[in-house]
């Protein structure tokens, strides 16, 4: 239980009507279905549902205080109404105060960028666990409090959920938390009021333009995260990305850089690559790592740099980097008894898909075929569909276009939009199989000894979302099954 005035400490209030700020609050909710007695209901003006439309229902269900951006026409006696400019920001502040500001009791590191967020956050969590520290993880794939795992539903959860898990981490004795920070989460103030000890920038490529509309808007959303870092924090940024230094140009944090191509504080080079790993040089020291691809080499540099900034000895950090293994659904591969290699990867943006295929092509001998199975998600950025199809068809020997998570879109329309990106000389390489399971089966049937199958787009996901229903679907399970038939 907290007093309303405690929850609103540091929040900018335009006005308070009715009731009392000394009110006892047992719960905070922004979904009217979660309201019970003595709840503070925060009305969020969403893109699909407007929380202001549910204020009266929330009060009927027990809400005694309401935060809103527009006062209701009818005010209920005994209810405290707090008018604010930004309900999302007020929710973040109230959530943090409700749990006694748990982020201030942890060393919290946020990872943002288009690709690599999950890998870097997860590898840092794994490294610090291996070093003997209690740590937490907030990622697209999973949420972890020490060894306890919870299902994740968003890249960056809502501010109530974030603070709930951060509080659990504090109570479990965690010293560190590593979390993905999405552009949606930044703009929607989900990370507002959190005290970050460090931030990592991975890269910026084509994604989420359905939400942000322009690339500049998308870039500026990411930059907001670094603008908000304090002078005691660090910012580790990718000097190989043209936006790397733009991210940090206004930050108060200590800036450190990492790069494979350019001069940087944490400089890396790939000396040798195999499917089992890479020989790398990091700051003039050679090291064998168990991940592959230039994109993973870059990810490992970010992990190494952040670990050093968190106080890990440089030699110890290198040793721990050498122990790290692939994250679920990120270049995860199996080799069948028939010597066919199948790779499952989350690559769902043009840049990520090109990185994965380039990595495969840099290792293979070209005496074998590369068969790529790929689709694009529904109700998401449509402009990347032809671009991803063009990349797959240009860089693979055979391509099977298939359904990803169509959500509420017609999968055949998505596939038609993808096909528009295929250049005439590559048309004969491609085939469309809408059913994803059948597409994977076809790839396995076409593969011969030594061939490589890439199944891109869903990675770690264990479902396929069709018309609002998530049906069990696991790319790795399915390809493993068909390879042995």
Secondary structure, DSSP 8 states (H G I E B T S, - for coil): -EEHHHHTTT--EEEEESS-TT-EE-EEESSGGG--TTEEEE--B-SS-BGGGGHHHHHHTTEEEEEESS--SS--TT-EEEEES-HHHHHHHHHHHHTT-GGGGSEEEEEESSSSHHHHHHHHHHHHHHTT--EEEE-SSEEEETTEEEE--SSS--HHHHHHHHHHHHHTT--EEEEE--HHHHHTTTTTT---SEEEE----S--HHHHSSHHHHHHHHHHHHHT--TTSEEEEETTSTTHHHHTTT--SEEEEEESSS--SEEEEEEEEETTEEEEEETTEEEEES--SHHHHHHHHHHHHHHHHTT--HHHHHHHHHH----TTSSEEEE-TTS-EEEEE---SHHHHHHHHHHHHHHS-SSS-EEEEE---TTS-TTHHHHHHHHHHHH-SEEEE--S--BTS-HHHHHHHHHTTS-GGGGGGEEE--SHHHHHHHHHHH--TT-EEEEES-TT--EEEETTEEEE--HHHHHHHHHT-
